[in-house]
């Protein structure tokens, strides 16, 4: 999850879009995202 959150800051919009998509997938699979980066 941390790597995906950091990827949201990437300059390439395709990387940001993919990261956002993967974060959404992870949240649907497991709604608990207790991480310092998320909180």
N, C-alpha and C positions, 0 to 999 in steps of 0.2 A: 504494500500500500504506500509506503514512504516513497519508493521510487516513482510510482505513478503520480503522487502529489508533486514531487519535484519536477516531473516531466511537464506539468502544467505551466511552468515558467520558461519552457523552451521557446526559442525564437521561431521555430518551424511550426506553422499552424497545423500541419498534418500530425506532428508529434503530440501537440496539445489536444487535438480532436481524438486521437487514439487513446491518450491517457484518460480523458474524460469518459470515453466509452468504457474503458476497462474498469475505472472506478465505479461507474454505474453498475457494471456486471458484478463486481465484488460486493457492492452494497445490496444488490438483489439476492445474492447467494447467502450473505451473512450480514445482517443489519448492524451488528456490533462493530464499530470501527474505532475502538478505543486506542488511539494513537496520539502522541504528542503533536504531530503535524496536523492532524485532523481537528483536534480539540483546540 
